[in-house]
Amino acid sequence: MSSRRRLALVAIARDEAPRIGRLLASAAPWVDDMLVLDTGSRDATPALARAAGARVAHCAWRDDFAAARNAALDLAAADWHLVLDADEWVADGGAQLAALRDTAPGFVGALNLVEHGAASGGSDWISRVLPGAVRYAGRVHEQPQHALPVRRLPVVIGHDGYAPERMAAKRGRNRALLVAELALRPDDAYLWYQLGKDCAVYDEHAEAAAAFERAQALRSPVPWQHDLAARQLYALKKLARHAEGLALAQRLLGECAESPDFFFALGDLMLDWAAHEPQHGAERLAVAQQAWQQALAIGERPDLVGAVPGRGSWLAAHNLAVVLDALGDAARAATLRTRHPTPSPRD
């Protein structure tokens, strides 16, 4: 008798006709089953999913992502579940997913989610390979509930949900759910962090700064603390609250010492402060240069949550080179650009 485990793709979707085929085509070679739970599409999503080989079920949307995901997981009922959204796809490492058929489901698999089409790019490690019994909690930014070890798998998931046209279409969708969830769990740091991110996407920087400040006050050591710090510094820069940003950076220096994103954001804050108060420009530019130099010394850290490619290499080098050119040090600027060239745009 075979001991092979079943691996199923599990997705919830609504009005995803332009994207659902891409997701299913990318996953089909590596899984045994594909379950799409449609939550009220008015377009051809269900028909396209069926045509791509998926089983399609339907349920009413109840403003609760965890409830929808759990319903889909119950229907899939596999040994392993690969949980993806319609604006995601398996970009690389599919064979690692297929190998789960010969692996006991004793851990949760984290996959590398890489952004496409967003202004700054970025990547994250997300828990999306779940043993059959694991379920979600949280009506928005839901998280799998388990006490299992988390293992990073060499699998890349593409995501274009933060492309400008997609964000415009989704505006307000998550905000109401986050506010409702925070009414029930006002001391949940992760929800405040997610609220800040949602506000920042739409350039609502005062609201973002307030949410990030609340998240900082409530959090314990968490995997996303470096991303929170960098985002908070950016929001304070946009609000010209530079002294507050510098004080925050000084307070967080120890725990963010290995984050190029943190030092990149600090450098940008100090550069902006120098522009706002040119009488103190020299000393603030010096701090900005030190911050970008530290980002380069750390190098790229794609293992950190929310890491943006380039902040430990060419982006920091570019900013340093611009300042050096302005200060008349063209030779050092040219050396930086040679050592850290701007990459060609990716597809």
N, C-alpha and C positions, 0 to 999 in steps of 0.2 A: 504494500500500500504506500502511495506517495506521501512524503512529509512536507511537500512544498506548501508554502503559505500563499494566500491570495492577497494581491495588492490591488486596491481600487482607488481611482481618482474620484474625489468627492468635491463638487462645486455647487454653490448656490448662485443663481443668476436671475436677472430681470432686465429685459430690453437690452440684451448684449449681442444682437445679431452681427454687428461688425467685427466682434472679437471672439465669439464662442468657438468658431471653427479653428482658429489659430491655437487656442488652448488645447482643444481635443486632439488635433493633429499632432501636437508636440508631445502629448502624454501617451497616445495610443500604443506606440511601439513598446512601451515599458511596463504597462499595467495589464491586469487581467479583466478589469471591469471599469466602466466610467459611469458615474451616477451624477446627473444634473438635476437639482431641485429648483424648479422654476417658481418664483414667488410673485407672479402676476404680470408676465410679459404681455405687451400689446404689439410686439413685432414678431419676427419669425424665429426668435431664439429657440423655442422648443423643437420646431421642425428641423432647423439646422443642426441642433444637437443630435437628434435622432439620425439624421443623414450621415453624421460623422461617427456613428457607432455607439452613442451613449444611450443608456437607459434614462428616461425622463419621467420625473414625478412632479406633482404640483402641490403647493400649499399656499395658504393665504399669508401675506406679510403682516407681522404683528409688532413691528418696530423693535425687533429683538434679534440681533445677528446670531447670538448663541443658540437661541431656540431653533432658528432655521438651520444652522450648521448641525446641531444635534439630531434634528429630524433627518437630515441627509445622511449623517453617519449611521443612524439606525437602519435606514433603507439599504445602504451599501453593505453593511454587515460583513466586512472583510477582516482578515487578520491584521493587515496593515492598511492605513488610509493616507493617501496623498491629498492634502487639502489645498486647493488652489482657487483663485478667483478668475473671472472671465478676462480681466485685463492683465493676466499673468500667463506665462508659458514656460515650458521646460527648455531652457536655452543650451544647457550643457550638462553632461554627467548622467544622462538617462540610464546608462548601464548600471550605475550605482543604485538606482531605484529598482531596476529589475532584479538585482542581487538580493533584495530584501526577501524575495520568495524563499531563499535558503537561509534566512536569518530569523532567529527567535525574537518575537516582539517584546523585548525587555528594556527598551529605551525609547526616547522621543528623538526624532531626527530634526536637526536644524539645517535649513537650506540658505544659501547665499542669494538674497533678493537684490537685484541690480536694477536701478532706475534707468529708464529710457525716456527721453523727451522732456524731462524736468529741467528747470533752469540750471541747476548745479549738479545734476546727477546724484550719485550716492549709492550706498549699498547697506545692507543690513542682514543680520542672521536671524531667521524666524523659524519657530517650531511648527513645521508643517507636515512632518511624517509621524503619524500617531498610531500606536498599537490599537487594536480593534475596540477596546473598552473605554478609551479615553474620550472625554466629552468636554465641552466648552462652558464657560460662565461669563456673563457680561453682555448687556444688550448692544454695546458698541465697543470697538477695539477689544473684542472678546479674546480670552486667553484659555488655552487647554489646561485642565485641572489634573494634576498628577504629582506623584512623588518619585518619578523615575529619573535616572540620569539623562542628560541631554547630550547627544553626540552630533558634532558637526559633520555633515556628509559633503563630499566634493561634488555638489550639484548646484548649478546656477539657474535661478529663476528670473526671467525677464519680467519687468513690470512697467507699464506706461500709464498708470492711472493718475499720475501727477502732471501729465502733459497739460498745458494751459487750457486747451479746449475741453479736456476731460474734467478738469477742476471747475470750470465754469458751469458745466452741466450738473455737477454734484454739489454745487454751493448750497450750504444750509442743511444738506442731508444728514450729516453726522452731528452737526452742532446741537440740534434739538435733543438728540439721543444722549449726547454727552452731558448736557445740562440736566436732563431728567435723571441720568445715572448719578450725577454728582449730588443731586438732591437727596438721594438715598445713601450715598457714600461720600460725604463731604471731606473726609480725611484720606481719600485715596490719592496718593501722589501721582500714580500713573495716569489717572484720568485727568488731573490738572495738566500734566505734561502733554497729553494728547490734545486737550483743549487749546493749550498754547500753540501747538503745531498747527491746528486747524485755523486759528486766528491768523497766524503768521502767513499762511499760504495766501490769504486774501488781503495781506498788507494791513491788517488791523493790529498795529504794533503795540499800542497801549494795552489792549486786551491781552495780547500775547505775553507781554512783560508781566502783567499781573498774574496770569495763570502760571507762568514759569516760576515766578517768585513763590507762589503758593506751593508748587511742586517741590522746590528746593527746601522750603520750611518743613515739609511733611516727610520727605523721602529718607530712607535709610540707604546704605550703600547698594546701588543697583547697577545692572549692566548698561543702562542708558544715561548714566550721570554725565558722561563726557559730552554726549549730544545735547543734553539739557543745558549744560554750561555754555556751549558754543551758540546755541540758539538764543539763550538769554542775553548773552553779550551782543549778539546781532540786534535783538529787539531794542536794547538800551542804546545802542549806537544810532538806530533809526529815530529814536526819540530825543537824541542829543543829551542823554543822561550819562555823560561820559564818566564823571567822577564816581557815580554809583557803579558803573560797569567796572572801573578799575578796582574799586574796593571789593567787588564780587570776585574778580579774577585773583586778587591777592589772597582772598579767603579760600579759594578753591585750588590754589596752585599745587598743593601737595597731592591731592587725589586726581588731578588732571595732568600730572607731570608727564604722562606718556601719550598724550593726545595731541597730534598735530592740528586737529580741528580747533581745539581750545586755543592754542597759541596763534593760529591763523586769525581767528575771530578777535583775539586780543589785539593783534597788530592792526587789524582794520579799525577797531574802536579807537586806538590811539592816533592813527592817521586822520580819522575824521575829526577827532578832538583838536589836532594840530591845525586843521583847516578852519575850524570854528574859532579858534583863539590863536591867531598867528603870533602873538607876542610871546607865547610859550611853545611855539612850533618846534624849535630845535630839540628841546628836551623830550617832547612827546614823540617826535619822529625817531629819536634814539631808542625809546622804549618799543616803538613799532618795529624797528629793525631787529632789535633783540628778540622780539616775539617770533618774527618770521624766520630768523636764523635758528631759533629753537625748533620750530616746526620742521625745518629742513634737517636738523640734527636727528630728530626722532625718525623722520622718514614716513612713508605710507604705513597706515595701520588699518587695513581693510577688515581686520578682525573686530574692531570696535564698532558698537552700534551707531548707526547714522554717519559713518565715515564718508567724507566726500573725496573722491579721487582728485589728486593734485594738491591738496592742502599740505601734504608732507613732501611735495616735490615742485612741480612746475608752477602751480598757482602762487605758492609762497615765493618762489624764485622770481616770478614776474613782478610781484609787488615790490620786492627788494630792489630789483633792477630799475624799476621806474623811479624809485626814490634816489638811488645812486646816480642815475642819469641827471636828475634834477640837482643833485649836489655836486655835479661835475666829475663824477668818478665813472666815466664811460667804460674804462677797462674792466673794472670789477663787475659792472653791469653786464658786459658782453660775456665774461667768464661764466656768470650765473646762467645766462640764457643758453650757453653752449652745454653746460653740465645738466641742465634741466629743461630740455626743449619742450615746447608745447606740442602735445600729441595731435595727430591728425584726427579730425572729427570722426566718431564712429557712426555706423549706420543706425 
